[in-house]
């Protein structure tokens, strides 16, 4: 069996496996519902009180009444999800059945929070029950998909999908949230058992067709995928059996109190409660209260920041600031950390909660290898100021416009531009952080004003530095917008030109010229046709004569007409091509081919020379690829990966795609991920591989019709690509996402995930 035949055979088996699993869904769910009803009956018999029994009876009745309808709908819903591009796990795995971020948590009520926790518990329970059969199935499904290593997240039959579809069916059937929670609890064991049996039967059937599965030893990921690496350990946690959480651990319910729109009411804690709250995550012993070290900085904040605006005076200002106290000593001489000191001063449950969340958020940022070490140290040194802030102002967590939140976001997002300390501009960036951010750790903080002032100074400095970049980016946007508008209009003209009968009779060289560069010429003049002329430049009317002149069997009948008008034709063609800066070499090549066709008018048909064939997709713009004129290439740094010569030109040392590069040997351990082009948003940092070198840039702009993408590096150099080139980079994993969201948002989302993991073992 050839590779092509085997690939087609495997693809058919893959589709058959999905179809069979969808068809079996009705029987599977019926089995689960019957088990759930039996479990509910048993719990009703042992219920402690009448209210509880009534609630269970009502839930049992609802399930009994709706089971048949839900079972009947299940196969179709499964099939739809199996066949869709559902399938990418979140950066934290799928314990929560989809990405639960801090923004969503803020908008949820307590019942919804409880449902997410219960769904995660059910999923973990099911995963434990199906682990062996699912691992074996993953090997077969990855083989059928033609993968070179096992990708669990690419298996459409994984338990997450079944549970997600089941939950959506219950939501669509208007089953109350509290009742869905009861149903889920009683379905877990039965769903795990049913899926285990289903997976085992499917493996046996696939195996009977002679399919060779991938083994766990073949799970080595591709050479590089750069995603949220700091969160990979959380993804592993989601797939493993976690140790039971401590009673005082941060849970989703407690985190919801903080992220909710309404700030939790202050609740004073007794001294012993201060030490036991969250004891499971921060093991601290009671310490007597002492005052924070006092400084003379408070009275000089405005003066200090005014001095910091002057780049010459700043070093003197910093030299006079009191050094940060890393530790103080208690009565027994034991060292006390900064965190211990600030934690001791928390007097309410809200303050303790805010402190714990801030600790985890800072840890997530400080441990993130996407940021250079000096930038992470700046964030670490900012801890005292952040601790003081959240003690009096928890708006930091639920207000994206909070000055402290914006300050952290700006310095982390801008910090992603640098992948090495010796990268151009990195030293200046770190110096600016030392000058404007570090002083915050040495001053008392009672509100957000110091953060706002620091952000204002940084933005003023960065704005001055980026004036040239902004101008370059704006020029690139204008050039690409013009190119896109012209290309879209050219495509419409091509659709009309293709319907001309003579277009199918002429040599491919002429047809592709008309459908390519000449369509661009007509679109160019049409865009500038402010007066509404029917045929500006008379370039449209030229098409008919060009088609006639390129058919020797016609021109032989009127050689005089060809002789009289050929000079005007060539002149007009040159004039139009000059408007779009069509390359001289390509113009000459087309004229040579056209002249050979013209010369056939003076020769018998049998002596017609053979014109060289050409690949219309390579040299001709038009409907096949976007045409970007040389001036537009110059303005935007356009790179066409379809043209090897152009790709090589831009890849030369004298004109790199981006000035900062990362040697392959320095890359971090790769992590498998899939990227959806539609999800790429402006502001996303990416790395692009050119000639085996990774180069970092930020997606600065996407054209209105999503045909052009503009990237900018930290030095303001712009490079742009058409959608087709981006798709090629993604297909070969030569474009990888460094960060697709604010790092502060990502760090808070990681806190949510940790709280979810803690909640699985705690019913709080």
C-alpha positions in Angstrom: 0.0 0.0 0.0 1.5 3.4 -1.1 1.6 6.3 1.3 -1.1 8.1 -0.6 -3.4 5.1 -0.5 -2.7 4.5 3.2 -3.4 8.2 4.0 -6.8 8.0 2.2 -7.6 4.7 3.9 -6.7 6.2 7.3 -8.8 9.3 6.7 -11.8 7.2 5.8 -11.4 5.1 8.9 -11.1 8.3 11.0 -14.4 9.6 9.6 -16.0 6.3 10.1 -14.9 6.2 13.7 -16.4 9.6 14.3 -19.7 8.6 12.6 -19.9 5.4 14.6 -19.3 7.1 17.9 -21.9 9.7 17.1 -24.5 7.0 16.2 -23.6 5.1 19.4 -24.2 8.3 21.4 -27.9 7.8 21.9 -27.5 4.3 23.5 -24.5 5.5 25.6 -26.4 8.5 27.0 -29.5 6.3 27.7 -27.3 4.0 29.7 -25.9 6.9 31.7 -29.3 8.4 32.4 -30.7 5.0 33.6 -27.7 4.7 36.0 -28.2 8.3 37.2 -31.9 7.7 37.9 -31.0 4.6 40.0 -28.4 6.7 41.9 -31.0 9.4 42.5 -33.5 6.9 43.9 -30.9 5.6 46.2 -30.0 9.0 47.5 -33.6 9.9 48.0 -34.0 6.9 50.3 -31.1 8.1 52.4 -31.8 11.9 52.3 -31.7 13.5 55.8 -34.5 16.0 55.5 -37.7 16.7 53.6 -36.4 19.7 51.6 -33.5 17.7 50.4 -35.8 14.7 49.4 -38.2 17.1 47.6 -35.3 18.6 45.6 -34.0 15.1 44.7 -37.4 13.9 43.7 -38.0 16.9 41.5 -34.6 16.4 39.8 -35.4 12.7 39.3 -38.7 13.6 37.8 -37.2 16.1 35.4 -34.5 13.7 34.3 -37.1 10.9 33.7 -39.3 13.2 31.7 -36.5 14.7 29.5 -34.2 11.7 29.1 -35.7 10.4 25.9 -35.6 13.8 24.1 -32.0 14.5 25.3 -30.9 11.0 24.1 -32.4 11.5 20.7 -30.6 14.9 20.2 -27.3 13.7 21.5 -26.0 11.9 18.3 -26.6 14.9 16.0 -24.9 17.3 18.5 -22.0 15.0 18.9 -21.6 14.7 15.1 -21.6 18.5 14.7 -18.9 19.0 17.3 -16.8 16.1 16.0 -16.8 17.6 12.5 -16.1 21.2 13.7 -12.8 22.9 14.6 -13.7 22.7 18.2 -10.8 20.9 19.3 -8.1 23.0 20.8 -7.5 22.8 24.5 -7.1 26.0 26.5 -3.6 26.9 27.7 -4.6 25.3 31.1 -6.0 22.1 29.8 -9.7 21.3 29.9 -10.6 20.6 33.5 -13.1 23.5 33.3 -14.5 22.4 29.9 -13.2 25.4 28.1 -11.2 28.4 29.2 -12.6 30.0 32.3 -10.9 33.4 32.7 -11.1 36.0 35.4 -13.5 38.2 33.3 -16.0 35.4 33.0 -15.6 34.5 36.7 -16.4 38.1 37.6 -19.8 37.9 35.7 -20.9 34.6 37.2 -23.2 34.1 40.2 -22.5 31.6 42.9 -24.6 28.8 41.4 -22.7 29.1 38.1 -19.4 29.0 39.9 -20.5 25.8 41.7 -21.6 24.3 38.4 -18.2 24.9 36.8 -16.5 23.2 39.8 -18.9 20.3 39.6 -18.3 19.8 35.9 -14.6 19.8 36.5 -15.0 17.2 39.2 -17.1 15.0 37.0 -14.6 15.4 34.2 -11.7 14.4 36.4 -13.6 11.4 37.7 -14.4 10.3 34.1 -10.8 10.8 33.0 -9.6 8.5 35.7 -12.1 5.8 34.7 -11.2 5.9 31.0 -7.5 6.6 31.3 -6.2 3.3 29.9 -8.6 2.9 27.1 -8.3 6.6 26.1 -4.5 6.4 26.0 -4.8 3.5 23.6 -7.4 5.3 21.5 -5.3 8.4 21.3 -2.6 6.4 19.7 -4.9 5.1 17.0 -6.7 8.4 16.4 -3.5 10.3 16.0 -2.3 7.7 13.5 -5.5 8.0 11.5 -5.1 11.8 11.4 -1.7 11.4 9.9 0.2 12.9 12.9 3.8 12.0 13.6 3.2 11.9 17.4 0.2 11.6 19.7 -1.8 14.8 20.3 -4.4 14.1 22.9 -6.1 17.4 22.3 -6.7 16.5 18.6 -8.8 13.5 19.5 -12.5 14.6 19.0 -13.7 11.6 21.1 -12.1 12.7 24.3 -14.3 12.9 27.4 -14.3 16.7 27.5 -16.3 16.7 24.2 -19.0 14.3 25.4 -19.4 16.2 28.7 -19.5 19.6 26.9 -22.2 18.4 24.5 -24.2 16.9 27.3 -24.0 20.1 29.3 -25.1 22.2 26.3 -28.1 19.9 25.7 -29.2 20.4 29.3 -28.8 24.2 29.0 -30.8 24.2 25.7 -33.5 22.2 27.5 -33.8 24.9 30.1 -32.8 22.6 33.0 -32.2 24.8 36.0 -28.5 25.2 37.1 -29.1 23.7 40.5 -30.7 20.7 38.9 -27.9 20.3 36.4 -25.4 20.1 39.2 -27.4 17.3 40.8 -27.6 15.4 37.5 -23.9 15.8 36.9 -23.0 14.3 40.3 -25.1 11.2 39.6 -23.9 10.7 36.0 -20.1 10.8 36.6 -19.5 7.1 37.3 -21.8 5.9 34.7 -20.4 8.2 32.0 -16.9 7.1 32.8 -17.9 3.4 32.6 -19.8 3.9 29.3 -17.0 5.8 27.6 -14.4 3.2 28.7 -16.5 0.5 27.1 -17.0 2.6 24.0 -13.3 3.4 23.6 -12.3 -0.2 24.0 -14.7 -1.4 21.3 -13.6 1.3 18.9 -9.9 0.4 19.5 -10.7 -3.2 18.7 -12.5 -2.3 15.5 -9.8 0.1 14.3 -7.1 -2.5 15.1 -8.9 -5.0 12.9 -8.2 -2.9 9.9 -4.5 -3.2 10.4 -3.8 0.3 11.7 -0.5 0.7 13.5 -1.0 3.1 16.4 1.4 5.7 17.6 3.0 4.9 20.9 3.6 7.2 23.9 7.3 7.2 22.9 6.2 9.1 19.8 4.8 12.0 21.7 7.9 14.1 21.0 6.5 17.5 19.9 7.6 19.3 16.7 10.8 21.2 16.7 9.4 24.3 18.3 6.1 25.8 19.4 6.3 28.9 21.6 3.2 29.4 23.8 2.5 30.2 27.4 5.4 28.0 28.7 5.0 29.2 32.3 1.6 27.6 32.4 2.6 24.2 31.0 3.0 22.7 34.5 -0.7 23.7 35.1 -1.6 21.8 31.9 0.2 18.8 33.3 -1.6 19.2 36.6 -4.9 19.1 34.8 -4.2 15.7 33.3 -2.8 14.2 36.5 -4.3 13.2 39.9 -3.6 16.3 42.1 -2.9 15.9 45.8 -5.8 17.0 48.0 -5.8 20.7 48.6 -5.3 22.2 52.0 -8.4 23.4 53.8 -7.3 27.0 53.5 -6.4 26.9 49.9 -7.6 29.5 47.4 -10.8 28.2 45.8 -12.9 29.3 42.9 -15.7 30.5 45.3 -13.3 32.6 47.3 -11.7 34.0 44.1 -15.2 34.8 42.8 -15.8 37.0 45.9 -12.8 39.1 44.9 -13.5 39.3 41.2 -17.2 39.9 41.6 -18.6 43.3 40.7 -19.5 44.0 44.3 -16.5 44.1 46.5 -16.8 41.7 49.5 -17.9 43.3 52.7 -15.1 43.9 55.2 -14.9 41.2 57.8 -12.4 41.7 60.6 -10.3 38.7 61.4 -9.2 37.6 64.8 -5.4 37.4 65.2 -5.4 33.6 64.9 -7.6 33.7 61.8 -5.1 35.9 60.1 -2.5 33.2 60.4 -4.8 30.3 59.4 -6.5 31.9 56.4 -5.0 30.4 53.3 -2.5 28.4 55.4 -2.6 25.7 52.9 -0.8 27.8 50.3 1.4 30.0 52.4 2.9 28.3 55.5 3.5 31.2 57.9 3.9 31.3 61.6 2.3 34.1 63.8 4.5 37.1 64.2 4.0 40.1 66.4 3.0 43.3 64.6 5.6 46.0 64.0 5.5 49.2 62.0 6.8 49.3 58.5 10.2 50.9 58.2 9.6 54.6 57.8 11.3 56.7 55.1 11.3 60.4 54.2 10.0 59.5 50.7 6.4 60.2 51.3 6.8 64.0 51.5 9.0 64.1 48.4 7.0 61.9 45.9 6.1 64.8 43.5 9.7 66.2 43.7 11.1 62.8 43.0 9.0 62.0 40.0 9.6 65.5 38.6 13.3 64.8 38.9 12.8 61.4 37.2 11.5 63.2 34.1 15.0 64.4 33.6 17.2 61.5 32.3 20.4 63.1 33.7 19.1 63.7 37.2 17.4 60.3 37.6 20.5 58.3 38.7 21.2 60.8 41.5 17.6 60.5 42.6 17.7 56.7 42.8 21.0 56.8 44.6 19.5 58.9 47.4 16.4 56.6 47.8 16.5 54.3 50.8 17.3 50.7 50.0 14.5 48.2 50.0 14.5 46.0 53.1 14.5 42.5 51.9 14.0 41.1 55.4 13.4 42.2 58.9 13.8 40.2 62.1 11.3 39.2 64.7 11.9 39.1 68.4 13.7 35.7 68.1 16.0 37.0 65.4 14.3 34.9 62.7 14.3 36.5 59.2 10.9 37.7 58.0 10.2 38.0 54.4 8.5 41.0 52.7 5.4 38.9 52.1 5.2 37.8 55.7 5.5 41.3 56.8 2.7 42.6 54.6 0.5 39.6 55.2 0.7 40.2 59.0 -1.0 43.6 58.5 -4.1 42.1 56.7 -7.0 42.8 59.0 -10.0 41.6 57.0 -10.7 38.5 55.0 -10.9 40.6 51.9 -7.4 41.9 52.5 -6.1 38.4 53.0 -7.8 37.2 49.9 -6.4 40.1 47.9 -2.9 39.5 49.2 -3.0 35.8 48.3 -4.2 36.5 44.8 -1.6 39.2 44.3 1.1 36.8 45.4 0.0 34.2 42.9 -0.3 36.7 40.1 3.1 38.1 40.7 4.6 34.6 40.9 3.1 33.8 37.5 4.6 36.9 36.0 8.0 36.5 37.7 8.3 32.8 36.6 7.3 33.5 33.0 10.3 32.8 30.8 8.9 34.9 27.9 10.1 37.9 29.8 13.8 38.6 30.3 15.2 38.2 33.7 15.8 41.9 34.4 12.2 42.7 33.5 11.0 40.0 35.8 13.1 41.4 38.6 11.4 44.8 38.2 8.0 43.1 38.7 9.3 41.2 41.7 10.6 44.4 43.2 7.2 46.0 42.7 5.6 43.6 45.1 5.6 45.9 48.2 3.8 48.6 46.3 1.2 46.2 44.9 0.6 44.6 48.3 0.0 48.0 49.8 -2.3 48.9 47.0 -4.6 45.8 47.1 -4.9 46.2 50.8 -6.8 49.4 50.3 -8.0 49.1 46.7 -9.2 45.8 45.3 -10.4 47.4 42.1 -7.0 46.3 40.7 -8.5 42.9 40.0 -11.7 43.8 38.3 -10.9 47.1 36.6 -8.7 46.8 33.5 -8.2 50.6 33.4 -6.8 50.7 37.0 -3.5 52.6 36.8 -1.5 49.8 38.5 -3.1 47.2 36.2 -2.2 49.3 33.1 1.3 49.9 34.4 1.9 46.2 34.8 0.3 45.5 31.4 2.4 48.1 29.6 5.7 47.0 31.0 5.0 43.3 30.4 3.6 43.7 26.9 6.4 46.0 25.8 8.9 43.6 27.5 7.8 40.8 25.2 9.5 42.7 22.3 12.9 41.6 23.7 14.1 38.0 23.5 17.7 38.8 24.6 19.3 41.4 26.8 21.6 42.5 24.0 18.6 43.1 21.6 18.5 46.6 20.2 16.6 48.9 22.6 16.5 46.5 25.5 19.0 48.3 27.7 17.1 51.6 27.3 13.8 49.9 28.1 15.1 48.3 31.3 16.7 51.5 32.3 13.4 53.3 31.9 11.8 50.7 34.2 14.4 51.2 36.8 13.9 55.0 36.7 10.1 55.1 36.8 8.9 51.8 38.3 11.5 50.8 40.9 10.8 53.9 43.1 7.3 52.7 43.7 8.6 49.9 45.9 10.2 52.4 48.3 7.3 54.6 49.0 4.1 54.2 51.0 1.1 53.6 48.8 -2.4 54.7 49.9 -4.1 54.9 46.4 -3.4 54.4 42.7 -1.9 57.9 42.2 1.8 56.8 42.3 1.2 54.1 39.7 -0.6 56.6 37.5 2.2 59.1 37.7 4.8 56.4 36.9 2.7 55.2 33.9 2.4 58.8 32.7 6.2 59.3 32.8 6.8 56.0 31.1 4.3 56.7 28.3 5.7 60.1 27.7 9.2 58.6 27.3 8.0 55.7 25.2 5.8 58.0 23.0 8.8 60.1 22.2 10.8 57.1 21.3 8.1 55.6 19.1 7.2 58.7 17.1 9.2 57.4 14.2 7.8 53.9 14.5 4.2 55.3 14.6 4.9 57.2 11.4 6.4 54.2 9.7 3.5 51.9 10.7 0.9 54.4 9.5 2.6 54.7 6.1 2.7 50.9 5.9 -1.0 50.7 6.8 -1.9 53.2 4.1 0.2 51.3 1.5 -1.4 48.0 2.3 -4.9 49.4 2.5 -4.4 50.7 -1.0 -3.1 47.4 -2.2 -5.9 45.5 -0.7 -8.5 47.8 -2.1 -7.0 47.5 -5.6 -6.7 43.8 -5.3 -10.3 43.3 -4.3 -11.4 45.5 -7.2 -9.1 43.6 -9.6 -10.7 40.3 -8.5 -14.1 41.7 -9.5 -12.8 42.7 -12.8 -11.2 39.3 -13.4 -14.6 37.7 -12.8 -16.0 39.7 -15.7 -12.9 39.3 -17.9 -13.1 35.5 -17.6 -16.5 35.5 -19.3 -15.0 36.9 -22.5 -15.1 34.0 -25.1 -11.7 34.9 -26.6 -10.1 34.5 -23.2 -10.2 30.8 -23.6 -8.8 30.9 -27.1 -5.6 32.9 -26.6 -2.3 31.6 -25.3 -2.1 31.2 -21.5 0.6 33.9 -21.4 -1.8 36.5 -22.7 -4.8 35.3 -20.7 -2.8 35.4 -17.5 -1.4 38.8 -18.3 -4.9 40.2 -18.7 -6.2 38.5 -15.6 -3.2 39.5 -13.7 -1.2 42.8 -14.1 -3.7 44.3 -16.6 -6.6 43.8 -14.2 -4.4 45.6 -11.6 -3.9 48.5 -14.0 -7.6 48.8 -14.6 -8.3 48.6 -10.9 -5.6 51.2 -10.2 -7.1 53.9 -12.5 -10.6 53.0 -11.4 -9.7 53.8 -7.8 -8.5 57.2 -8.9 -11.5 57.8 -11.1 -13.0 60.6 -9.0 -14.8 62.1 -12.1 -16.7 58.9 -12.8 -15.3 58.3 -16.3 -16.6 55.1 -17.9 -13.2 53.9 -19.1 -10.4 55.9 -17.5 -7.3 55.8 -19.5 -9.1 53.6 -22.1 -7.3 50.5 -20.6 -10.5 48.4 -20.6 -11.1 48.9 -24.3 -7.6 47.8 -25.0 -8.4 44.3 -23.8 -10.4 43.3 -26.9 -7.7 44.4 -29.3 -5.0 42.7 -27.2 -7.0 39.4 -27.4 -7.5 39.8 -31.1 -3.8 40.6 -31.7 -2.7 37.5 -29.8 -4.6 35.0 -32.1 -2.6 34.5 -35.3 -5.5 32.7 -36.9 -7.4 36.0 -36.8 -4.5 38.5 -37.4 -3.5 36.6 -40.6 -6.8 37.8 -42.1 -6.1 41.5 -41.4 -2.3 42.0 -41.2 -2.7 45.7 -42.1 -4.8 46.4 -39.0 -2.2 44.7 -36.8 0.7 46.6 -38.4 -1.1 50.0 -38.0 -2.1 49.5 -34.4 0.6 47.3 -32.8 2.9 50.3 -31.9 0.0 52.0 -30.2 -0.9 48.8 -28.4 2.6 48.3 -27.0 2.9 52.0 -26.0 -0.4 51.8 -24.1 0.6 48.6 -22.4 3.8 50.1 -21.2 2.0 53.2 -20.0 -0.5 51.1 -17.9 2.1 48.8 -16.4 4.2 51.9 -15.4 1.2 53.0 -13.2 1.5 49.9 -11.0 5.4 49.8 -11.2 5.2 46.4 -12.8 8.8 45.0 -12.9 10.7 45.7 -16.1 12.0 42.2 -16.5 8.5 40.7 -16.4 7.2 43.4 -18.8 9.9 42.6 -21.3 9.3 38.8 -20.9 5.6 39.3 -21.7 6.3 41.6 -24.7 8.7 39.0 -26.1 6.0 36.4 -25.9 3.4 38.8 -27.4 5.7 39.7 -30.3 6.2 36.1 -31.2 2.4 35.7 -31.5 2.2 38.8 -33.6 5.0 37.5 -35.9 2.9 34.4 -36.6 0.5 36.6 -38.6 3.2 36.9 -41.3 4.0 33.1 -41.4 2.0 30.0 -42.3 0.3 28.3 -39.4 2.5 25.2 -39.6 5.6 27.3 -38.8 4.1 28.6 -35.5 6.9 28.7 -32.9 6.4 27.1 -29.5 6.0 29.7 -26.8 7.6 28.9 -23.5 5.1 27.7 -20.9 4.9 29.6 -17.7 3.3 29.0 -14.3 0.6 31.6 -14.1 0.6 31.4 -10.3 4.2 32.6 -9.9 4.5 35.8 -11.8 1.1 37.1 -12.5 -0.9 39.0 -9.9 -4.6 39.0 -9.9 -7.1 36.5 -8.4 -4.3 33.9 -7.6 -2.3 36.1 -5.3 -2.2 39.7 -4.1 -0.1 42.1 -6.1 1.8 44.6 -4.0 3.6 47.2 -6.1 7.3 48.0 -5.4 6.5 51.3 -3.7 4.0 49.5 -1.4 6.6 46.8 -0.7 9.1 49.5 0.2 6.6 51.2 2.5 5.4 48.1 4.3 8.3 45.7 4.0 6.1 43.2 2.2 7.4 39.7 2.0 5.9 37.1 -0.4 6.8 33.6 0.7 5.4 32.3 -2.6 8.3 33.9 -4.4 11.5 32.2 -3.3 13.6 34.9 -4.8 11.8 37.6 -2.7 12.0 35.5 0.4 15.7 35.0 -0.1 16.2 38.7 -0.7 14.5 39.7 2.5 16.3 37.0 4.4 19.8 38.3 3.6 21.9 39.7 6.5 21.7 43.1 5.1 17.9 43.2 5.1 16.6 40.8 7.7 12.9 40.3 8.3 13.5 41.5 11.9 16.8 42.7 13.3 16.6 40.6 16.5 17.0 36.8 16.1 17.0 33.8 18.3 19.4 31.0 17.4 17.7 27.6 17.2 20.0 26.2 20.0 18.6 28.7 22.5 15.0 27.8 22.2 13.0 26.6 25.2 11.5 23.1 25.4 8.7 23.1 22.7 5.1 22.7 23.6 2.5 21.4 21.2 -0.2 23.9 20.2 -2.5 24.7 17.3 -3.0 28.2 16.1 -6.2 29.5 14.4 -5.5 32.3 12.0 -8.9 33.8 12.7 -8.0 34.1 16.3 -4.8 36.1 15.7 -5.5 39.6 17.0 -3.7 42.9 16.8 -1.2 43.2 19.6 -0.3 39.5 19.5 3.5 38.8 19.8 4.7 36.1 17.4 8.0 34.5 16.3 8.6 33.8 12.6 11.1 31.3 11.3 13.2 32.5 8.3 16.1 30.3 7.2 16.0 28.4 10.5 16.2 31.6 12.6 13.4 32.7 14.8 12.5 36.4 14.7 10.1 38.2 17.1 7.5 40.8 16.1 4.1 42.1 17.1 1.0 41.9 14.9 0.3 45.6 14.4 -2.5 45.7 11.9 -4.8 43.4 10.0 -6.5 44.8 6.8 -10.3 45.3 6.8 -10.7 42.2 4.6 -8.1 40.2 6.4 -5.9 39.8 3.3 -2.9 41.7 4.6 -1.0 41.4 7.9 1.5 43.9 9.3 4.2 43.1 11.8 6.5 45.4 13.7 9.6 44.7 15.8 10.9 46.6 18.8 13.0 48.9 16.5 10.0 49.9 14.4 10.9 47.9 11.4 7.7 46.7 9.6 7.2 43.6 7.6 4.0 42.6 6.0 2.6 39.4 4.4 -0.5 38.3 2.5 -2.9 35.9 4.1 -1.6 33.1 1.9 1.9 33.5 3.3 0.7 33.5 6.9 -1.2 30.3 6.2 1.9 28.7 4.8 3.9 29.7 7.9 1.3 28.3 10.2 1.0 25.1 8.2 4.8 24.5 8.6 4.8 25.7 12.2 7.1 28.5 11.1 4.9 31.1 12.9 4.4 30.6 16.6 2.5 32.8 19.1 4.5 34.2 22.0 1.5 35.8 23.7 -2.0 36.3 22.4 -3.4 38.1 25.4 -2.2 40.6 28.0 0.3 38.9 30.3 -1.5 40.4 33.4 -4.8 38.8 32.2 -3.0 35.6 31.6 -1.4 35.6 35.0 -4.9 36.2 36.6 -6.4 33.5 34.5 -3.7 31.2 35.8 -4.8 32.1 39.4 -8.4 31.1 38.3 -7.1 27.8 37.1 -5.2 27.2 40.3 -8.3 28.0 42.3 -10.3 25.6 40.1 -7.8 22.8 40.8 -8.0 23.5 44.6 -11.8 23.5 44.4 -11.9 19.9 43.0 -11.0 18.5 46.4 -12.8 21.0 48.6 -16.5 21.4 48.8 -16.6 25.0 50.1 
